[in-house]
Amino acid sequence: MKRNRLSFLSAGLLLLLSIAIILSCGCISQEEKDNIPASDGSSAMETLNIGYQPSTHMLAFMTAYSKGMYLEELLPYGVKTIKEFQFGTGAPEMQAMLSGDIDLAYVGAAPFVTAVANGLQGKIVAAVQTQGSDLVVRNGIQYNTPDDLRGLTIATFPPGTIQDTILRDWLTDYNIDPDKDLTIKGMGPGDATTAIIAGQVDAVFLPAPSPTIIKNAGAGYIAIQSGEMYPDHACCVLVASDSMIKNHPDIIRTIIAVDEAALDYNAKNIDEAAGYMNAMTGMDVKDITDSLAEWDGHFVLDPYLIRDSVSGFAETQHELGYLVNPVSESDLFDFSLWDTRME
């Protein structure tokens, strides 16, 4: 990019003008944006962009965001604005991170693995929760064993997601070919829920609270939970871009501490937490609270608890042909921020 060469501009004004022009043109990387000097000489980051999905899996984020917990704790680090971006599934969320549009993502571990294989510069810095998805079968269709699914049409999240990966791997364990013995349709949670209620698919495999929404609507029943398919499997994780990890580690440590406080708050104020989720997603409060009463999920933050499961997803995705090259644990995790988290 050409420099402004007007001789009457001072060096300081020239620097500020150059930065403004570069930012407006979008000609620098996210890491370079993060390193633009603030007036006090520190690395400035006034706006933090966070991605998430409309699921009870991410209830802690929705409570912390709604109550202003993040902003309160991050103000000392210069953060003045936190913007939330809602995504239906993990693939578009990871595309947004690949494009540099979000700095942090609450997202399923499997789409993150796929994104890393496709060049994402980011790492898991904390867990969010484990398990928490259900296979829901439409009323009138009997389910006793996996063989009962042969010939059916099942809607789940698109290829490369947690739900798609677990469902296909589980079916294969029972000698059911997911591409020949039944039909799997990739859909977001809203479309899949609408499809089974309308009788357009026979079953769905979705994260909470969608299974409860379907059940409460009288359209289906929970046949099996994901913890039975893959015990203690990782689901959602907190991902930070490599530039965030390098340039703003204290912001990430603070985010982890706030999430822990939000989990504690939710445990004591579940109706209030459901209200925050209702405000951010439009989902019915009763569906949210009912879902939390019957899901098999567990809220956890410790990334060491999910390291084997996430590495297992990477192996499974490679076997399914979703990844051309395998990815290793070191490609996926940065444990340092957890190890030095704020107590």
Secondary structure by P-SEA (a helix, b strand, c coil): ccccccccccaaaaaaaaaaaaaaaccccaaaaaacccccccccccbbbbbbcccccaaaaaaaaaaaaaaaaaccccccbbbbbbbcccaaaaaaaaacccccccccaaaaaaaaaaccccccccccccbbbbbccccccccccccccccbbbbccccccaaaaaaaaaaaaacccccccbbbbbbcaaaaaaaaaaccccccccccaaaaaaaaaccccccccccccccccccbbbbbccccccccaaaaaaaaaaaaaaaaaaaacaaaaaaaaaaaccccaaaaaaaaacccbbbbccccccaaaaaaaaaaaaaaccccccccccccccccccccccc
